[in-house]
Amino acid sequence: MNRFSIIYTIIFCFLISSCTEQHKNTSTEKFQFATPAEVGMVSDSLIKIEKMVMDFVDAKKYPGAVTLIAKNGKIIYESEVGWSDSLRLEPYRKDHLFRMASMTKPIVSVAAMQLVEDGKIKLDDPVGNYISTFKKTEILQNDVSVIVGKAGSGKTLLACQIALQALLDKDVNRIVITRPTISKEDIGHLPGNIKEKMDPWVAPIYGNMYQLLRKERVDEMVAREQIEIVPVSYMRGRTFTNSVVLVDECQNLDNAQTLMILQRIGRDSKMFFCGDVGQVDLKRQRDSGLAFLSSIKQVKGIHTVELLENYRHPILKDLLEVYENFPSS
């Protein structure tokens, strides 16, 4: 049986209601009818559909159903079975009017299947590719998540949101933040203790956290060492248990540094690597460990999530496309 036929049948079979209203003026005259063969379908499949609907009604799973299947704008099958009012023994009619209830699912299902037929999406595509909020689910299901995307795609914000929620829910005891201190612009030696030296580098992470929680609450977490800032050079030898380790700007880590950080993960911990291969500040772009890290597929528990939306100024998307085609020196 054609899989789209099954989907369409399920969609219309679930339009069941105890409503007793009937649509007086509905007519199918404006629609064209065709045989299944004329639209490339097999008649036997429609017989199976009719039996499936009847079995549901006979089993009293539903009082009745009005079924219509159309393909290429032509109606190839319609039927009505069961009772719209079982007490009055009023049968369903083809022009029966149903109350609109829980209609989002069938409408979205039909639209999605049309996109599948057009080759624009695949049935096994991750939902997060198209609905960004589902990215959280993908990230939470894995121990190591590589979050990649262009500037303004919300990589760090998403990682901060999940990390803070885990800390607030007491799923972890702390958040560990690190990032490479590499830049094409040399600003010289930074004074102060480790936190003060790292503050300029992790300011974007603080900024994202301040969007999610009150600044006073975030600063309190830092003071209590529930949020810990650790330079990459201080990561070696550490083991982070019951923690979320957030590695920002990871495109500026080489493979050796990336592996060293991965080796720090302890029990009941998760790691988020956020980066963009288009923003490598290393002397040689090929030295970046992000490309290899994001290509790992054979290890269970590590997953790469790509963010495609732009959450900054709308002009940024067009500018990035222009600069991507600009010849590098």
C-alpha positions as CSV (number, residue, x, y, z in Angstrom):
1,M,0.0,0.0,0.0
2,N,1.2,3.5,-0.8
3,R,2.5,5.0,2.4
4,F,0.9,8.4,1.6
5,S,-2.4,6.6,1.2
6,I,-2.0,5.2,4.7
7,I,-1.2,8.6,6.1
8,Y,-4.1,10.3,4.4
9,T,-6.4,7.6,5.6
10,I,-5.3,7.9,9.2
11,I,-5.7,11.6,9.0
12,F,-9.3,11.5,7.8
13,C,-10.3,8.5,9.9
14,F,-9.5,10.4,13.0
15,L,-11.9,13.1,12.1
16,I,-14.5,11.4,14.2
17,S,-17.1,13.3,16.3
18,S,-20.3,12.9,18.2
19,C,-21.5,16.1,16.7
20,T,-25.0,15.9,15.4
21,E,-24.8,19.0,13.1
22,Q,-24.8,18.5,9.4
23,H,-23.6,20.7,6.7
24,K,-26.6,21.6,4.5
25,N,-24.9,23.3,1.7
26,T,-21.6,21.4,1.2
27,S,-21.2,20.1,-2.3
28,T,-18.4,18.2,-3.9
29,E,-19.4,19.3,-7.4
30,K,-16.5,21.6,-7.7
31,F,-14.0,18.8,-7.1
32,Q,-12.9,16.4,-9.8
33,F,-13.2,12.7,-9.4
34,A,-10.9,10.0,-10.8
35,T,-10.2,6.3,-10.5
36,P,-7.2,5.2,-8.5
37,A,-5.4,4.1,-11.6
38,E,-5.7,7.5,-13.2
39,V,-3.6,9.0,-10.4
40,G,-1.2,6.1,-10.1
41,M,-2.7,4.2,-7.2
42,V,-3.8,0.6,-6.8
43,S,-7.5,-0.1,-6.2
44,D,-6.6,-3.0,-3.8
45,S,-5.1,-0.4,-1.4
46,L,-8.5,1.3,-1.1
47,I,-10.2,-2.0,-0.3
48,K,-7.7,-2.4,2.6
49,I,-8.5,1.1,3.8
50,E,-12.2,0.5,3.8
51,K,-11.8,-2.7,5.8
52,M,-9.5,-0.9,8.2
53,V,-12.1,1.8,8.9
54,M,-14.9,-0.8,9.2
55,D,-12.8,-2.8,11.7
56,F,-12.3,0.3,13.9
57,V,-16.0,1.1,13.8
58,D,-17.1,-2.6,14.4
59,A,-14.7,-2.7,17.4
60,K,-16.5,0.4,18.7
61,K,-13.2,2.3,18.9
62,Y,-15.0,5.1,17.1
63,P,-18.8,5.6,16.5
64,G,-18.2,6.2,12.8
65,A,-16.0,7.8,10.2
66,V,-16.2,9.9,7.0
67,T,-13.2,9.2,4.8
68,L,-12.0,11.0,1.8
69,I,-8.8,10.4,-0.1
70,A,-7.6,12.8,-2.8
71,K,-4.4,12.8,-4.9
72,N,-3.3,15.4,-7.4
73,G,-6.4,17.4,-6.7
74,K,-8.8,14.6,-7.6
75,I,-11.0,12.6,-5.3
76,I,-10.4,8.9,-5.7
77,Y,-12.2,7.5,-2.6
78,E,-14.9,8.6,-0.2
79,S,-17.1,6.7,2.2
80,E,-19.2,7.1,5.4
81,V,-19.8,4.4,8.0
82,G,-21.2,4.3,11.5
83,W,-23.5,6.7,13.4
84,S,-23.2,10.4,14.1
85,D,-25.7,9.8,16.9
86,S,-25.7,6.2,18.1
87,L,-28.8,6.8,20.3
88,R,-30.9,8.3,17.5
89,L,-29.3,5.9,15.0
90,E,-28.5,8.8,12.7
91,P,-25.9,7.7,10.2
92,Y,-22.9,9.7,9.0
93,R,-23.3,11.5,5.7
94,K,-20.6,12.5,3.3
95,D,-21.5,16.2,3.8
96,H,-21.4,15.8,7.6
97,L,-20.1,18.8,9.5
98,F,-17.5,18.1,12.2
99,R,-16.4,20.3,15.0
100,M,-12.9,21.6,14.6
101,A,-11.0,19.8,17.4
102,S,-7.3,18.9,17.5
103,M,-6.9,19.7,13.9
104,T,-3.3,20.9,14.1
105,K,-2.0,17.3,13.8
106,P,-3.8,16.3,10.6
107,I,-3.1,19.6,8.9
108,V,0.6,19.6,9.8
109,S,0.8,15.9,8.8
110,V,-0.6,16.6,5.3
111,A,1.7,19.6,4.9
112,A,4.7,17.6,6.0
113,M,3.9,14.7,3.7
114,Q,3.6,17.1,0.8
115,L,7.1,18.4,1.6
116,V,8.4,14.8,1.7
117,E,6.8,14.2,-1.7
118,D,8.6,17.3,-3.0
119,G,11.9,16.1,-1.6
120,K,12.3,19.1,0.7
121,I,12.4,17.1,3.9
122,K,12.9,13.5,4.8
123,L,10.9,11.4,7.2
124,D,14.0,10.5,9.3
125,D,15.3,14.1,9.5
126,P,15.7,15.3,13.1
127,V,12.8,17.6,14.0
128,G,15.4,20.0,15.5
129,N,16.6,20.8,12.0
130,Y,13.4,22.7,11.4
131,I,12.1,23.6,14.9
132,S,15.0,25.0,16.9
133,T,13.4,24.3,20.3
134,F,13.7,20.6,19.7
135,K,17.5,21.0,19.7
136,K,17.3,20.9,23.5
137,T,15.9,17.4,23.4
138,E,18.7,16.2,21.1
139,I,21.3,17.8,23.4
140,L,19.9,16.4,26.6
141,Q,19.9,12.9,25.2
142,N,23.7,12.9,24.8
143,D,26.7,13.1,27.0
144,V,28.8,15.2,24.6
145,S,27.0,17.7,22.3
146,V,28.8,19.7,19.6
147,I,26.7,22.8,18.9
148,V,27.7,24.4,15.6
149,G,26.3,27.4,13.7
150,K,27.2,30.7,12.2
151,A,27.5,33.9,14.1
152,G,24.2,34.9,15.7
153,S,22.7,31.4,15.6
154,G,22.3,31.2,19.4
155,K,24.9,28.4,20.1
156,T,26.1,29.8,23.4
157,L,22.7,31.0,24.5
158,L,21.2,27.5,24.0
159,A,24.0,25.9,25.8
160,C,23.7,28.4,28.7
161,Q,20.0,27.9,28.9
162,I,20.3,24.1,29.2
163,A,23.2,24.3,31.6
164,L,21.4,26.8,33.9
165,Q,18.2,24.8,33.9
166,A,20.2,21.7,34.9
167,L,21.8,23.6,37.7
168,L,18.5,25.1,38.9
169,D,16.8,21.7,38.8
170,K,19.8,20.2,40.8
171,D,20.5,17.7,38.0
172,V,24.1,18.9,38.3
173,N,26.1,20.6,41.1
174,R,28.0,23.1,38.9
175,I,28.6,24.6,35.5
176,V,32.2,24.7,34.3
177,I,33.0,27.3,31.6
178,T,36.1,27.3,29.5
179,R,37.2,28.7,26.2
180,P,40.5,29.3,24.4
181,T,42.1,32.7,24.9
182,I,43.2,33.1,21.3
183,S,42.5,36.2,19.3
184,K,43.9,37.8,16.1
185,E,44.1,41.1,18.1
186,D,46.8,41.2,20.8
187,I,45.7,43.2,23.9
188,G,48.7,42.3,26.0
189,H,48.9,40.9,29.5
190,L,45.7,41.0,31.6
191,P,46.1,41.8,35.3
192,G,44.3,40.1,38.2
193,N,43.5,36.6,39.4
194,I,42.4,33.8,37.1
195,K,38.7,34.9,37.2
196,E,39.6,38.5,36.5
197,K,41.9,37.4,33.6
198,M,39.2,35.3,32.1
199,D,36.3,37.7,32.6
200,P,36.9,39.5,29.3
201,W,37.0,36.2,27.4
202,V,33.8,34.8,29.0
203,A,31.9,38.1,29.0
204,P,29.7,36.8,26.1
205,I,28.7,33.8,28.2
206,Y,27.9,36.0,31.2
207,G,25.8,38.2,28.8
208,N,23.8,35.2,27.7
209,M,23.2,34.1,31.3
210,Y,22.1,37.5,32.3
211,Q,19.4,37.2,29.6
212,L,18.2,34.1,31.2
213,L,18.5,34.9,34.9
214,R,18.8,38.0,37.0
215,K,22.4,39.3,37.0
216,E,22.4,39.2,40.8
217,R,21.5,35.5,40.7
218,V,24.2,34.6,38.2
219,D,26.8,36.6,40.2
220,E,25.7,34.7,43.3
221,M,26.2,31.4,41.6
222,V,29.7,32.5,40.5
223,A,30.6,33.6,44.1
224,R,29.4,30.2,45.4
225,E,31.5,28.4,42.7
226,Q,28.3,26.8,41.3
227,I,29.6,28.5,38.1
228,E,33.3,28.0,37.7
229,I,35.6,29.6,35.1
230,V,38.5,27.4,34.2
231,P,41.2,28.4,31.6
232,V,42.0,25.7,29.0
233,S,45.5,25.6,30.3
234,Y,44.2,24.7,33.8
235,M,41.9,21.9,32.6
236,R,44.6,19.2,32.4
237,G,44.4,16.8,35.4
238,R,40.9,17.8,36.4
239,T,37.9,15.5,36.4
240,F,34.5,17.2,36.4
241,T,31.7,15.0,37.9
242,N,28.1,15.9,38.2
243,S,28.7,19.0,36.1
244,V,27.9,20.7,32.8
245,V,31.1,21.6,31.1
246,L,30.5,24.4,28.5
247,V,33.4,24.9,26.0
248,D,32.8,28.1,24.0
249,E,34.6,29.1,20.8
250,C,35.9,25.6,20.5
251,Q,36.9,26.2,16.8
252,N,40.0,27.8,18.3
253,L,41.1,24.5,20.0
254,D,43.4,22.1,18.1
255,N,42.7,18.3,18.1
256,A,45.1,17.7,21.1
257,Q,43.4,20.4,23.2
258,T,39.9,19.1,22.3
259,L,40.8,15.6,23.3
260,M,42.4,16.8,26.5
261,I,39.1,18.6,27.5
262,L,37.0,15.5,26.5
263,Q,39.1,13.5,28.9
264,R,38.0,15.7,31.8
265,I,34.4,14.4,31.7
266,G,33.4,12.5,34.8
267,R,30.3,10.6,35.8
268,D,26.9,12.2,35.6
269,S,28.3,15.0,33.5
270,K,27.7,16.5,30.1
271,M,29.9,18.6,27.8
272,F,28.7,21.2,25.4
273,F,31.2,22.3,22.7
274,C,30.0,25.5,20.9
275,G,31.8,26.7,17.8
276,D,31.8,27.9,14.2
277,V,34.3,26.7,11.6
278,G,33.9,30.1,9.9
279,Q,35.4,31.9,12.9
280,V,38.7,30.2,13.4
281,D,41.4,32.5,14.8
282,L,44.2,30.0,14.7
283,K,47.2,30.7,12.4
284,R,46.1,27.8,10.2
285,Q,42.4,27.0,9.9
286,R,43.1,23.4,9.3
287,D,44.5,23.1,12.9
288,S,41.1,23.6,14.3
289,G,39.8,20.4,16.1
290,L,36.1,21.3,15.5
291,A,35.8,19.8,12.1
292,F,37.0,16.4,13.3
293,L,35.0,16.6,16.6
294,S,31.7,17.3,14.7
295,S,32.3,14.5,12.3
296,I,32.4,11.7,14.9
297,K,29.4,9.4,14.4
298,Q,30.6,6.0,15.6
299,V,30.7,6.9,19.3
300,K,27.4,6.5,21.2
301,G,26.6,9.5,23.4
302,I,28.2,12.2,21.2
303,H,26.0,14.2,18.8
304,T,26.4,17.3,16.6
305,V,23.6,19.8,16.5
306,E,23.6,22.5,13.8
307,L,21.7,25.8,14.4
308,L,20.5,27.4,11.2
309,E,18.5,30.4,12.3
310,N,19.9,33.9,12.8
311,Y,18.8,35.7,16.0
312,R,20.7,38.9,15.5
313,H,20.0,41.7,13.0
314,P,18.4,40.4,9.8
315,I,21.3,42.0,7.7
316,L,23.8,39.5,9.3
317,K,22.6,36.6,7.2
318,D,23.2,38.4,3.9
319,L,26.6,39.8,5.1
320,L,27.8,36.3,6.1
321,E,26.9,35.0,2.7
322,V,28.9,37.8,1.0
323,Y,31.9,37.3,3.2
324,E,31.9,33.5,2.7
325,N,32.6,34.2,-1.0
326,F,35.3,36.7,-0.3
327,P,38.7,35.3,-1.2
328,S,40.9,34.8,1.9
329,S,44.4,36.1,1.9
